[in-house]
Amino acid sequence: MMYISTRNSKLKVSAAKAIAQGLAPDGGLFVPETIPGVSGERLKELCAMDYRARAVAIMEPYLEDFSREELITYVTAAYGENFDDRQIAPVKFLSDDTGVLELYHGPTCAFKDMALQILPYLLTASLKKCGEERQVCILVATSGDTGKAALEGFADVPRTKIVVFYPQDGVSDVQKLQMTSQAGKNVFVSAVSGNFDDAQTGVKSIFGNEEFARKLTERGWFLSSANSINWGRLLPQIVYYFSAYCEAVNARKIKLGDKMNFVVPTGNFGDILAGWYAKQMGLPVKKLICASNANNVLTDFIRTGAYNKNRPFYTTTSPSMDILVSSNLERLLYCLSGDDKLVASYMEQLKTNGSYIVTEPLRQAVAKDFYAGCCDDGRTFESIRKMFEGKRYLMDTHTGVAWTVLEEYRIDTGDTTPTVVLSTASPFKFCDSVLRALGEETDAPGTVLLERLTEKTDVAAPAPLAALKAKTVRFDTCVEKQNMIGVVDDFVK
């Protein structure tokens, strides 16, 4: 199993090399040269396994330069007592045809834990397999959840440092406190003046700075990524689609071989792309439903084939989706077209003009697997309130977006296929917005609102979030986008 760049299919590297580098040298993203299949019989076997065993089974074909024993060790360490649910990624069925895949039971209470608890093991092992003697500095641009999950995963990991950049006014109070109070001698956190796309563009610019890379090499360092542009981040996310399907079979909501839909609140396109890979491997998926907030660039693209980031940017109550440049879409375009030159031209147009239009066959190929919808904060709040009042089920704002789009999809298409909604964060990470959705006042700091949300709903806050009120802020830096490289330079001296 080799990995190729989306912008140069002649560039081939091992899985370990792809994970160690993060981003291809030409600026493209690494994708597997082939996609391994999962037979119906193998799917039946997966249903009898726990989450850890499923993770090994799904990831193993993609990681041929890792032994099975290594993967078992990493998976056991990554998905253990640091999760507050023994199932790791449980599915709560709210009706016979709809379940919620809860991906927030890890140490930072967001779905990014599903990948970022195992990535440090994969990355440090990859460095050894590649004979890499330099130390690695992980760069992360975050819209909230990735940053904390990456910090938690890499804190005090030998031979690593990690720098996280987040948009100054683009994360919740709880998300901000989670990051800025992070412990660890090898971590640094900074706000960026602007939105997530400014932070992400700044990080990509640092990766593309050859002079800076040479300077770091002289010091014995190189850069890598913990964002979903790194295949080591994306691969573990494929697992929970298979696991959710197995849980639906085990709960007798579907029969083995029946098709399911998945609804995914989507920003950078990595989470839903993992579902597409699962479908290509043989998981019986009918439709992947891409749910966006008011920043609906993906909705427009999937419906029309035109990607255009030249539009107003909205700061919403679902900040992890406040993104106008969805990096992982590049992987899908390459996999569907097989044309690296075409993809490279699209990415150059995006960089230069902020937009591109795909060919009609490519648009149709996207539409075959994906449906897209979007909603504003008002409709999101309405879904949160209705679900709590009607089902006594408390969901965060991102899940609220997904639920709203699912209802729209069913009305629009008449499709009654059993469906799983991906719930990507604990509602307590966005307690301000969730309380407002439930009609409560929110004129208090985030740590106070955690307790207020518990009082309102009789739902206990996750232990890692409840402990935030005792944390001390360590990082209060804010920089302009063009000065981000200076922050990294200073930290790795």
PLY file of the C-alpha trace (Angstrom):
ply
format ascii 1.0
element vertex 493
property float x
property float y
property float z
element edge 492
property int vertex1
property int vertex2
end_header
0.00 0.00 0.00
1.64 3.20 -1.22
0.42 6.78 -0.96
0.39 9.35 -3.74
-0.06 13.11 -3.87
-3.35 14.51 -5.15
-1.29 16.90 -7.30
1.33 14.44 -8.54
0.39 10.76 -8.78
3.98 9.84 -9.65
5.05 10.82 -6.13
4.72 7.65 -4.06
5.60 7.12 -0.40
4.93 4.54 2.31
2.21 4.94 4.91
4.83 5.85 7.52
6.30 8.51 5.25
2.87 9.96 4.47
2.01 10.20 8.17
5.40 11.65 9.11
5.29 14.33 6.42
1.59 15.18 6.80
1.48 17.29 3.64
3.01 16.27 0.31
6.03 18.35 -0.82
4.03 19.78 -3.75
1.28 21.03 -1.41
-1.04 18.15 -2.26
-2.61 15.67 0.14
-1.59 12.03 0.40
-4.18 9.43 -0.60
-3.88 5.62 -0.68
-3.05 4.28 -4.12
-5.80 1.68 -3.75
-8.76 1.28 -1.40
-8.98 -2.13 0.33
-12.31 -3.90 0.31
-14.40 -5.30 3.16
-16.57 -8.28 2.20
-19.99 -9.04 3.59
-18.54 -11.91 5.58
-15.87 -9.64 7.03
-18.54 -7.09 7.95
-20.39 -9.83 9.83
-17.16 -10.57 11.73
-16.78 -6.88 12.59
-20.23 -6.91 14.20
-18.96 -9.40 16.79
-15.92 -7.24 17.69
-15.52 -4.35 20.12
-14.42 -0.92 18.94
-10.70 -1.56 19.43
-10.74 -4.75 17.37
-12.73 -3.02 14.64
-10.13 -0.24 14.56
-7.29 -2.70 14.02
-9.21 -4.57 11.33
-10.09 -1.44 9.33
-6.75 0.36 9.61
-4.45 -2.63 9.10
-4.73 -2.88 5.27
-3.81 0.81 4.97
-0.73 0.48 7.20
1.28 -2.37 5.74
4.56 -1.10 7.21
3.08 -1.45 10.72
2.74 -4.87 12.34
-0.57 -6.09 13.71
1.00 -6.22 17.17
1.96 -2.55 16.89
-1.55 -1.55 15.89
-3.09 -3.53 18.75
-0.75 -1.75 21.17
-1.62 1.70 19.78
-5.36 1.07 19.69
-5.41 -0.31 23.23
-3.56 2.76 24.51
-5.64 5.24 22.51
-9.11 3.93 23.35
-9.02 3.02 27.02
-10.03 4.55 30.32
-9.53 8.01 28.80
-13.01 7.49 27.28
-15.99 7.68 29.63
-18.04 5.11 27.70
-16.87 1.51 27.33
-18.27 1.38 23.79
-15.94 4.31 22.86
-18.36 5.50 20.13
-21.87 4.47 21.23
-24.95 4.85 19.04
-28.09 6.13 20.80
-31.21 5.21 18.84
-33.89 7.88 19.25
-36.31 5.99 17.00
-36.34 2.83 14.90
-34.96 4.68 11.88
-32.63 7.28 13.45
-29.61 6.96 15.70
-27.01 9.39 17.00
-23.36 8.35 16.89
-21.81 9.97 19.96
-18.19 10.76 19.17
-17.48 12.96 22.18
-16.71 10.53 25.00
-12.94 11.05 24.83
-10.73 13.29 26.99
-11.54 16.56 25.18
-15.25 15.82 24.60
-15.15 16.12 20.80
-14.92 13.74 17.84
-11.34 14.80 17.15
-10.30 12.50 20.02
-11.22 9.52 17.87
-8.20 10.24 15.68
-5.94 12.40 17.83
-5.63 9.89 20.65
-4.00 7.42 18.27
-2.14 9.81 15.92
0.79 10.45 18.33
1.50 6.70 18.40
1.30 6.44 14.62
3.45 9.53 14.11
6.25 8.68 16.53
6.40 5.13 15.15
6.46 6.52 11.61
9.45 8.71 12.44
11.38 5.66 13.59
10.36 3.59 10.56
11.53 6.37 8.24
14.86 6.69 10.05
14.02 10.30 10.83
16.52 11.72 13.31
15.04 15.21 13.42
12.42 16.17 15.98
8.97 17.14 14.76
6.96 20.29 15.40
3.24 19.77 14.88
1.39 22.77 13.45
-2.37 22.98 13.89
-4.96 25.48 12.72
-8.19 24.89 14.62
-11.76 26.08 14.62
-11.97 24.82 18.19
-12.00 21.07 18.72
-8.93 19.91 16.78
-6.66 22.21 18.76
-7.49 20.85 22.19
-7.57 17.25 20.99
-4.14 17.63 19.36
-2.70 19.35 22.44
-4.02 16.59 24.67
-2.68 13.88 22.39
0.82 15.33 21.92
1.41 16.91 25.35
4.88 15.83 26.56
5.27 13.23 23.79
9.05 12.79 23.32
10.71 14.35 20.25
7.70 16.54 19.51
6.50 20.09 19.99
3.06 21.35 19.05
1.83 24.84 18.15
-1.91 25.50 17.86
-3.46 28.57 16.24
-7.15 29.43 16.69
-9.30 32.36 15.45
-9.46 34.99 18.17
-13.25 35.34 18.24
-14.16 32.09 16.51
-14.31 29.53 19.36
-16.53 29.11 22.39
-15.45 30.16 25.90
-15.09 26.51 26.89
-13.05 25.62 23.80
-10.76 28.60 24.39
-10.18 27.73 28.05
-9.52 24.10 27.14
-6.68 25.20 24.84
-5.20 28.11 26.73
-4.95 26.14 29.99
-3.27 23.11 28.38
-0.48 21.52 30.42
2.75 20.27 28.86
6.28 21.54 28.34
6.14 21.04 24.57
2.91 22.94 23.79
2.16 26.49 22.67
-1.18 28.12 21.85
-1.88 31.42 20.10
-4.95 33.24 18.85
-4.91 34.71 15.33
-6.59 37.96 14.33
-9.21 36.81 11.84
-11.23 33.68 11.17
-10.35 30.00 10.83
-9.51 30.33 7.15
-6.92 32.99 8.08
-5.36 30.59 10.59
-5.45 27.67 8.15
-3.96 29.77 5.32
-1.21 30.92 7.65
-0.32 27.35 8.62
-0.29 26.22 4.98
1.99 29.16 4.17
4.44 28.08 6.86
4.44 24.53 5.47
5.20 25.91 2.01
8.11 28.12 3.14
11.21 26.27 1.89
13.65 28.71 3.47
12.03 28.22 6.88
12.11 24.45 6.40
15.87 24.60 5.75
16.35 26.72 8.87
14.46 24.19 10.98
16.44 21.30 9.53
19.65 23.02 10.60
18.25 23.05 14.13
17.21 19.40 13.91
13.48 19.97 13.41
10.85 19.55 10.71
7.16 20.35 10.47
4.18 18.00 10.34
0.45 18.33 10.77
-2.26 17.02 13.07
-5.05 18.52 10.98
-7.08 16.18 8.80
-4.76 16.98 5.89
-2.62 14.27 7.56
-3.71 10.79 6.48
-2.94 9.56 9.99
-5.76 11.82 11.19
-8.27 10.78 8.57
-7.74 7.01 8.65
-8.97 6.38 12.24
-12.17 8.23 11.41
-13.16 5.59 8.84
-13.46 3.13 11.73
-16.46 4.68 13.43
-18.62 4.48 10.32
-18.13 0.72 10.26
-18.65 0.58 14.02
-21.91 2.55 13.85
-23.23 0.25 11.13
-22.33 -2.78 13.23
-24.10 -1.32 16.24
-27.22 -0.77 14.15
-27.10 -4.41 13.02
-26.54 -5.62 16.58
-29.48 -3.51 17.80
-31.64 -5.05 15.04
-32.37 -1.66 13.51
-31.14 -2.95 10.16
-30.22 -6.32 8.69
-26.66 -7.06 7.64
-26.29 -5.80 4.08
-29.06 -3.19 4.32
-28.05 0.34 3.37
-27.80 3.27 5.79
-27.47 7.02 5.49
-25.07 9.15 7.53
-25.55 12.83 8.31
-22.32 14.69 9.04
-21.94 18.29 10.29
-19.14 19.38 8.01
-16.51 22.11 7.84
-13.15 20.94 6.54
-14.72 17.89 4.82
-12.49 15.36 6.59
-15.17 13.73 8.75
-17.59 13.09 5.90
-14.75 12.06 3.58
-13.94 9.25 6.01
-17.50 8.06 5.45
-16.94 8.12 1.70
-13.84 5.95 2.12
-15.92 3.54 4.22
-18.46 3.33 1.42
-15.74 2.65 -1.16
-14.43 -0.15 1.07
-17.82 -1.84 0.89
-19.87 -0.43 3.78
-23.53 -0.36 2.63
-24.00 3.42 2.59
-26.79 4.90 0.50
-26.18 8.63 0.99
-23.71 10.82 2.83
-25.60 13.94 3.89
-23.34 16.98 4.23
-24.74 19.44 6.78
-23.45 23.03 6.84
-24.29 26.15 8.80
-24.62 29.64 7.27
-21.12 29.21 5.82
-22.64 27.02 3.12
-19.83 26.83 0.56
-20.00 23.01 0.53
-23.78 23.01 0.08
-23.45 25.19 -2.98
-20.58 23.10 -4.36
-22.31 19.75 -4.00
-25.46 21.14 -5.59
-23.85 23.08 -8.46
-20.23 21.96 -8.93
-19.00 25.52 -8.33
-16.72 26.14 -5.35
-16.52 29.82 -4.42
-15.06 31.11 -1.17
-15.66 34.73 -2.23
-18.64 35.24 0.01
-19.48 36.68 3.43
-17.99 34.83 6.39
-20.38 34.24 9.27
-19.43 33.67 12.90
-22.05 31.16 14.02
-22.96 29.14 17.09
-21.42 26.06 15.42
-17.87 27.46 15.10
-16.14 24.22 14.11
-17.97 24.57 10.79
-17.15 28.24 10.24
-14.90 27.43 7.29
-14.86 28.58 3.68
-11.86 26.55 2.45
-12.55 22.84 2.97
-9.12 21.26 2.55
-10.15 17.61 2.35
-12.39 18.19 -0.66
-9.16 17.99 -2.68
-8.87 14.29 -1.82
-12.39 13.56 -3.07
-11.81 15.44 -6.33
-8.68 13.42 -7.01
-10.25 10.07 -6.12
-13.27 10.69 -8.34
-11.35 12.16 -11.30
-8.01 10.33 -11.08
-6.50 13.44 -12.67
-3.73 15.04 -10.63
-3.19 17.87 -13.13
-6.88 18.76 -13.05
-6.89 18.82 -9.25
-3.72 20.91 -9.16
-5.35 23.41 -11.51
-8.46 23.62 -9.31
-6.32 24.29 -6.24
-4.34 26.96 -8.08
-7.59 28.63 -9.17
-8.81 28.52 -5.57
-5.58 30.11 -4.37
-5.54 32.77 -7.09
-9.22 33.54 -7.67
-10.95 31.98 -4.68
-13.10 29.76 -6.87
-13.26 26.95 -9.42
-15.93 24.97 -11.31
-15.53 21.22 -11.77
-16.42 19.34 -14.94
-19.98 18.08 -15.32
-18.98 14.38 -15.01
-17.15 15.20 -11.78
-20.13 17.16 -10.44
-22.37 14.19 -11.14
-19.95 11.81 -9.47
-20.02 13.96 -6.31
-23.82 14.20 -6.37
-24.13 10.41 -6.66
-22.71 9.90 -3.15
-23.53 13.18 -1.41
-26.55 15.29 -0.55
-26.03 18.76 0.93
-28.08 21.08 3.06
-27.55 24.03 5.40
-29.31 25.98 8.10
-28.90 29.12 10.19
-28.56 29.47 13.96
-32.28 29.99 14.46
-33.24 26.65 12.92
-30.37 24.98 14.77
-31.69 26.29 18.09
-35.18 25.10 17.22
-33.90 21.55 16.63
-31.97 21.55 19.91
-35.07 22.69 21.81
-37.43 20.25 20.08
-35.13 17.29 20.66
-34.71 18.09 24.34
-38.38 18.79 24.97
-39.60 15.86 22.88
-36.94 13.20 23.42
-35.08 14.55 26.48
-31.97 14.26 24.32
-29.45 17.09 24.64
-27.37 17.91 21.58
-24.76 20.53 20.76
-25.06 23.12 18.01
-23.18 21.11 15.36
-25.42 18.11 15.95
-28.37 20.51 15.82
-27.29 21.57 12.33
-27.06 17.93 11.24
-30.48 17.08 12.70
-32.09 20.04 10.92
-30.57 19.08 7.58
-31.69 15.46 8.05
-35.30 16.60 8.48
-34.94 18.74 5.36
-33.47 15.80 3.43
-36.33 13.48 4.35
-38.93 16.04 3.29
-37.04 16.83 0.09
-36.44 13.24 -1.01
-38.98 11.06 0.80
-36.09 8.75 1.70
-36.92 6.62 4.74
-33.60 4.77 4.86
-32.37 4.23 8.45
-29.95 7.02 9.27
-27.20 7.78 11.76
-26.43 11.39 12.71
-22.84 12.05 13.74
-22.74 13.98 17.00
-19.34 15.62 17.03
-19.16 17.39 20.39
-20.58 17.44 23.89
-23.31 20.07 24.30
-21.35 21.36 27.28
-18.59 22.62 24.98
-21.15 25.12 23.68
-23.20 25.62 26.82
-23.83 29.32 26.05
-25.56 28.52 22.76
-27.35 25.42 24.04
-28.77 27.34 26.99
-30.02 30.07 24.66
-31.64 27.43 22.49
-33.46 26.24 25.63
-34.59 29.78 26.44
-32.13 30.56 29.24
-30.00 33.66 29.92
-26.26 33.30 29.26
-24.68 36.39 30.79
-21.89 34.55 32.61
-18.48 32.93 31.93
-18.40 29.51 30.28
-17.45 27.65 33.45
-20.49 29.09 35.26
-22.73 28.17 32.33
-21.61 24.55 32.57
-23.30 24.33 35.96
-26.32 26.27 34.72
-26.83 23.83 31.85
-26.73 20.92 34.29
-29.32 22.65 36.49
-31.56 23.24 33.48
-31.36 19.73 32.02
-30.34 17.38 34.87
-27.52 16.22 32.58
-24.07 16.10 34.20
-21.19 17.89 32.48
-18.34 15.61 31.36
-15.60 15.44 33.98
-12.88 17.08 31.81
-15.12 20.12 31.25
-16.35 20.34 34.84
-12.69 20.51 35.92
-12.00 23.61 33.78
-13.04 26.06 36.50
-9.91 25.09 38.43
-7.58 25.61 35.44
-5.20 28.55 34.99
-4.73 30.26 31.63
-1.16 29.75 30.35
-1.37 31.30 26.88
-2.81 34.71 25.97
-0.93 35.53 22.76
-2.73 36.92 19.70
-0.90 37.53 16.40
-1.62 38.69 12.89
-1.64 35.99 10.21
1.66 37.16 8.70
3.36 36.86 12.09
2.43 33.23 12.75
5.74 32.00 11.34
7.57 34.08 13.95
5.67 32.32 16.73
6.78 28.94 15.42
10.32 30.15 14.87
10.63 31.35 18.46
9.13 28.17 19.92
11.50 25.75 18.21
14.69 27.69 18.96
0 1
1 2
2 3
3 4
4 5
5 6
6 7
7 8
8 9
9 10
10 11
11 12
12 13
13 14
14 15
15 16
16 17
17 18
18 19
19 20
20 21
21 22
22 23
23 24
24 25
25 26
26 27
27 28
28 29
29 30
30 31
31 32
32 33
33 34
34 35
35 36
36 37
37 38
38 39
39 40
40 41
41 42
42 43
43 44
44 45
45 46
46 47
47 48
48 49
49 50
50 51
51 52
52 53
53 54
54 55
55 56
56 57
57 58
58 59
59 60
60 61
61 62
62 63
63 64
64 65
65 66
66 67
67 68
68 69
69 70
70 71
71 72
72 73
73 74
74 75
75 76
76 77
77 78
78 79
79 80
80 81
81 82
82 83
83 84
84 85
85 86
86 87
87 88
88 89
89 90
90 91
91 92
92 93
93 94
94 95
95 96
96 97
97 98
98 99
99 100
100 101
101 102
102 103
103 104
104 105
105 106
106 107
107 108
108 109
109 110
110 111
111 112
112 113
113 114
114 115
115 116
116 117
117 118
118 119
119 120
120 121
121 122
122 123
123 124
124 125
125 126
126 127
127 128
128 129
129 130
130 131
131 132
132 133
133 134
134 135
135 136
136 137
137 138
138 139
139 140
140 141
141 142
142 143
143 144
144 145
145 146
146 147
147 148
148 149
149 150
150 151
151 152
152 153
153 154
154 155
155 156
156 157
157 158
158 159
159 160
160 161
161 162
162 163
163 164
164 165
165 166
166 167
167 168
168 169
169 170
170 171
171 172
172 173
173 174
174 175
175 176
176 177
177 178
178 179
179 180
180 181
181 182
182 183
183 184
184 185
185 186
186 187
187 188
188 189
189 190
190 191
191 192
192 193
193 194
194 195
195 196
196 197
197 198
198 199
199 200
200 201
201 202
202 203
203 204
204 205
205 206
206 207
207 208
208 209
209 210
210 211
211 212
212 213
213 214
214 215
215 216
216 217
217 218
218 219
219 220
220 221
221 222
222 223
223 224
224 225
225 226
226 227
227 228
228 229
229 230
230 231
231 232
232 233
233 234
234 235
235 236
236 237
237 238
238 239
239 240
240 241
241 242
242 243
243 244
244 245
245 246
246 247
247 248
248 249
249 250
250 251
251 252
252 253
253 254
254 255
255 256
256 257
257 258
258 259
259 260
260 261
261 262
262 263
263 264
264 265
265 266
266 267
267 268
268 269
269 270
270 271
271 272
272 273
273 274
274 275
275 276
276 277
277 278
278 279
279 280
280 281
281 282
282 283
283 284
284 285
285 286
286 287
287 288
288 289
289 290
290 291
291 292
292 293
293 294
294 295
295 296
296 297
297 298
298 299
299 300
300 301
301 302
302 303
303 304
304 305
305 306
306 307
307 308
308 309
309 310
310 311
311 312
312 313
313 314
314 315
315 316
316 317
317 318
318 319
319 320
320 321
321 322
322 323
323 324
324 325
325 326
326 327
327 328
328 329
329 330
330 331
331 332
332 333
333 334
334 335
335 336
336 337
337 338
338 339
339 340
340 341
341 342
342 343
343 344
344 345
345 346
346 347
347 348
348 349
349 350
350 351
351 352
352 353
353 354
354 355
355 356
356 357
357 358
358 359
359 360
360 361
361 362
362 363
363 364
364 365
365 366
366 367
367 368
368 369
369 370
370 371
371 372
372 373
373 374
374 375
375 376
376 377
377 378
378 379
379 380
380 381
381 382
382 383
383 384
384 385
385 386
386 387
387 388
388 389
389 390
390 391
391 392
392 393
393 394
394 395
395 396
396 397
397 398
398 399
399 400
400 401
401 402
402 403
403 404
404 405
405 406
406 407
407 408
408 409
409 410
410 411
411 412
412 413
413 414
414 415
415 416
416 417
417 418
418 419
419 420
420 421
421 422
422 423
423 424
424 425
425 426
426 427
427 428
428 429
429 430
430 431
431 432
432 433
433 434
434 435
435 436
436 437
437 438
438 439
439 440
440 441
441 442
442 443
443 444
444 445
445 446
446 447
447 448
448 449
449 450
450 451
451 452
452 453
453 454
454 455
455 456
456 457
457 458
458 459
459 460
460 461
461 462
462 463
463 464
464 465
465 466
466 467
467 468
468 469
469 470
470 471
471 472
472 473
473 474
474 475
475 476
476 477
477 478
478 479
479 480
480 481
481 482
482 483
483 484
484 485
485 486
486 487
487 488
488 489
489 490
490 491
491 492
